[in-house]
């Protein structure tokens, strides 16, 4: 318990100090969002900007006007949505590129220097990309294995179909698949932390090391991650709760909503990075006895 | 003395017993097709063994030399039937049938007036498409003609093999819905039989009468049916239930051992709700929906005349049986844990099927030849009840704080394929997709536009007159038009004919607004010349109102006949024009695009800002939560 709280404390403190990197990620997130949402939002603006329907929609969400928009601007909306998806891929790649630099600074107490950040990012780039591929492959394999376990169990379900029984069964199956995905993602996160910590050249070696680490301390690792996940979820919940009370029909309300969103995103990155910091510290404590 | 007493007592007993079986004091309809059916449902074999005694009266002015019957279940006898041959894909929840799950009716005996055995003279006919593989209609030539006002008795022995649920009839496991399961006589119109084959899009048309049905089946089955239960005889393993229904034109029955039952009196109607155990959490939603529907439609059209109504919440494994109307009997659907933000199940389906009791049940228009008279009017009535219950913009769903009304749902469907087909067309001529949109969605918009043009009071008067005049009499579209033109202050054929018989569309838009300051030297204070260009984008011309709003708050209304392709409006006013809106009250529901009905001089940023922030929230959060950093 003490080890876990020490690790969390380390992660939270260390990631809070990496303000430059937090701002970098926030900046990337915001600029990509603004850029890749632009065609879709322009289409929306073109359709409603000089129509009274725009006034109505400013006050409440009436389905019919949205339906007209999606129907009459179908082609533009579709291309806008494709652009939005491209933005997500772009963000994924950029975050992969910078993950080496971030983990490097999480692992020591240096002040952030951009030269070192980019150098370390480059240093780990190819290994991080290989991990990304490994992650995708593992997710497929795990899903396949999950289905092999779940599908024979469907024979135990009552015939004919009874909704609540089936609902709980398939919800359970879904949660089971999601948990196994989370486990794979967690292993992947541990991999990246171990990779930077030990500067391993081989991703297989790193992967095996992370499995060994997880195998030895499964409960503690899950507990650590759940604690920070809970913090993240609470933060997100507070945001969605607060934003309900911000008037969305005037400029000030929009500005306030925007600021609250950016603060929340910043804090969310903080907690996310804190988790990596905590895993790193935890690894050091358990493997190297480095308190 | 005691002998006379016993005789009188005995006569009274018989009299009282016969009285107890009469639902209405006097017939509501002509009752020219009366059925007595003795049937046994073999729940293992999925077969109904039955004999039917039909008393049929010739209410036309012509002698009749042949009889025609519907054998609807024969639509599922072979894969080449007119119905199944067109079942190329899933449609209205009809799953494809394999050859082991087919059904059909076999007649083994047909005797007229107890003396003419015409079994060998039964002949399959295909009046609509000549498909010899279709056996949904039979003809029997009579040895002697049935003269006008004369009655004959036809005894039919038959066996109905039930298909796996299709077109809202059949079985799934131990669940049964018996619909269209017995030989049903066609409707004689002007000496000609109106007896169409069973098509994929067609529903039913038949005469009113009294139905007495004795159904024998295993005791463990929970059963409800059209009409009221008169008698129940229970043995060790079997029970016989005697149902009676008066002034109805069909008889349906459902049976399932696992049904739960809830009964409630609503406005003198005994509502029997049969439901699956897992839907017990939805009982209140069902009862509220049916209660509002009974009260609303009772006030709006006329009170529901029958003493009872059976509402069958079909278990989801037999979902293909849901969403169907039979006299005094509807099947509907709910979902376990369905959120109350979405009103499709059970509210909308329940109210829709109940509203059928008026248009399918009481008016009993020909659903095969003019389906819009049932489905269209029923959807319009559903729209009314749902709006009354949940509000105009929330009557379909309020999920994710997006407000969707029933009307919006219909308009959305119409908007997507407005020229696909027109409304007034026999059901079998529609493409599968066209049927739904032309018979459900477009008629709602047409009737709502008609109401908006004439006013709610006039429309209510039209509908009450239509009902008073035509209940139990099979009205046609023409009969409705006559009533409309009789009550409306002007002849409405120009609208109804175009809306129902063409695919022409209505779409008006404001193209531009401009303001110019007039010569300052001449005019003091400043006078503005404002010009508005409006356009008719569609070919359907309809008069519309246009509202012009000036910066100082003044508004002007103008009426445009809507005939010209473009029209320019010019104003001289002390204030510049800031907005113009065609049809500001959204009366023309058939207008394809309401957004382009208006234009403003200054940009309306409210919607953009909200949408921008909402999109940003979702997108930024999604990026934060991606698999990696």
Boltz contact constraints between the chains, C-beta under 6 A:
constraints:
  - contact:
      token1: [A, 29]
      token2: [B, 620]
      max_distance: 6.0
  - contact:
      token1: [A, 29]
      token2: [B, 623]
      max_distance: 6.0
  - contact:
      token1: [A, 33]
      token2: [B, 616]
      max_distance: 6.0
  - contact:
      token1: [A, 33]
      token2: [B, 619]
      max_distance: 6.0
  - contact:
      token1: [A, 33]
      token2: [B, 620]
      max_distance: 6.0
  - contact:
      token1: [A, 37]
      token2: [B, 615]
      max_distance: 6.0
  - contact:
      token1: [A, 37]
      token2: [B, 619]
      max_distance: 6.0
  - contact:
      token1: [A, 41]
      token2: [B, 612]
      max_distance: 6.0
  - contact:
      token1: [A, 44]
      token2: [B, 611]
      max_distance: 6.0
  - contact:
      token1: [A, 45]
      token2: [B, 608]
      max_distance: 6.0
  - contact:
      token1: [A, 48]
      token2: [B, 607]
      max_distance: 6.0
  - contact:
      token1: [A, 49]
      token2: [B, 603]
      max_distance: 6.0
  - contact:
      token1: [A, 49]
      token2: [B, 604]
      max_distance: 6.0
  - contact:
      token1: [A, 50]
      token2: [B, 599]
      max_distance: 6.0
  - contact:
      token1: [A, 50]
      token2: [B, 600]
      max_distance: 6.0
  - contact:
      token1: [A, 51]
      token2: [B, 595]
      max_distance: 6.0
  - contact:
      token1: [A, 51]
      token2: [B, 598]
      max_distance: 6.0
  - contact:
      token1: [A, 52]
      token2: [B, 581]
      max_distance: 6.0
  - contact:
      token1: [A, 52]
      token2: [B, 598]
      max_distance: 6.0
  - contact:
      token1: [A, 53]
      token2: [B, 595]
      max_distance: 6.0
  - contact:
      token1: [A, 54]
      token2: [B, 604]
      max_distance: 6.0
  - contact:
      token1: [A, 54]
      token2: [B, 607]
      max_distance: 6.0
  - contact:
      token1: [A, 55]
      token2: [B, 604]
      max_distance: 6.0
  - contact:
      token1: [A, 55]
      token2: [B, 606]
      max_distance: 6.0
  - contact:
      token1: [A, 57]
      token2: [B, 607]
      max_distance: 6.0
  - contact:
      token1: [A, 58]
      token2: [B, 606]
      max_distance: 6.0
  - contact:
      token1: [A, 58]
      token2: [B, 607]
      max_distance: 6.0
  - contact:
      token1: [A, 58]
      token2: [B, 610]
      max_distance: 6.0
  - contact:
      token1: [A, 61]
      token2: [B, 401]
      max_distance: 6.0
  - contact:
      token1: [A, 61]
      token2: [B, 402]
      max_distance: 6.0
  - contact:
      token1: [A, 62]
      token2: [B, 403]
      max_distance: 6.0
  - contact:
      token1: [A, 63]
      token2: [B, 402]
      max_distance: 6.0
  - contact:
      token1: [A, 63]
      token2: [B, 404]
      max_distance: 6.0
  - contact:
      token1: [A, 63]
      token2: [B, 408]
      max_distance: 6.0
  - contact:
      token1: [A, 64]
      token2: [B, 408]
      max_distance: 6.0
  - contact:
      token1: [A, 65]
      token2: [B, 595]
      max_distance: 6.0
  - contact:
      token1: [A, 67]
      token2: [B, 412]
      max_distance: 6.0
  - contact:
      token1: [A, 68]
      token2: [B, 593]
      max_distance: 6.0
  - contact:
      token1: [A, 68]
      token2: [B, 595]
      max_distance: 6.0
  - contact:
      token1: [A, 71]
      token2: [B, 415]
      max_distance: 6.0
  - contact:
      token1: [A, 91]
      token2: [B, 623]
      max_distance: 6.0
  - contact:
      token1: [A, 92]
      token2: [B, 626]
      max_distance: 6.0
  - contact:
      token1: [A, 95]
      token2: [B, 628]
      max_distance: 6.0
  - contact:
      token1: [A, 95]
      token2: [B, 629]
      max_distance: 6.0
  - contact:
      token1: [A, 96]
      token2: [B, 628]
      max_distance: 6.0
  - contact:
      token1: [A, 99]
      token2: [B, 629]
      max_distance: 6.0
  - contact:
      token1: [A, 160]
      token2: [B, 173]
      max_distance: 6.0
  - contact:
      token1: [A, 160]
      token2: [B, 317]
      max_distance: 6.0
  - contact:
      token1: [A, 161]
      token2: [B, 316]
      max_distance: 6.0
  - contact:
      token1: [A, 161]
      token2: [B, 317]
      max_distance: 6.0
  - contact:
      token1: [A, 163]
      token2: [B, 278]
      max_distance: 6.0
  - contact:
      token1: [A, 163]
      token2: [B, 316]
      max_distance: 6.0
  - contact:
      token1: [A, 163]
      token2: [B, 336]
      max_distance: 6.0
  - contact:
      token1: [A, 164]
      token2: [B, 278]
      max_distance: 6.0
  - contact:
      token1: [A, 164]
      token2: [B, 336]
      max_distance: 6.0
  - contact:
      token1: [A, 248]
      token2: [B, 610]
      max_distance: 6.0
  - contact:
      token1: [A, 249]
      token2: [B, 606]
      max_distance: 6.0
  - contact:
      token1: [A, 254]
      token2: [B, 609]
      max_distance: 6.0
  - contact:
      token1: [A, 254]
      token2: [B, 613]
      max_distance: 6.0
  - contact:
      token1: [A, 257]
      token2: [B, 613]
      max_distance: 6.0
  - contact:
      token1: [A, 261]
      token2: [B, 617]
      max_distance: 6.0
  - contact:
      token1: [A, 265]
      token2: [B, 620]
      max_distance: 6.0
  - contact:
      token1: [A, 265]
      token2: [B, 624]
      max_distance: 6.0
  - contact:
      token1: [A, 268]
      token2: [B, 624]
      max_distance: 6.0
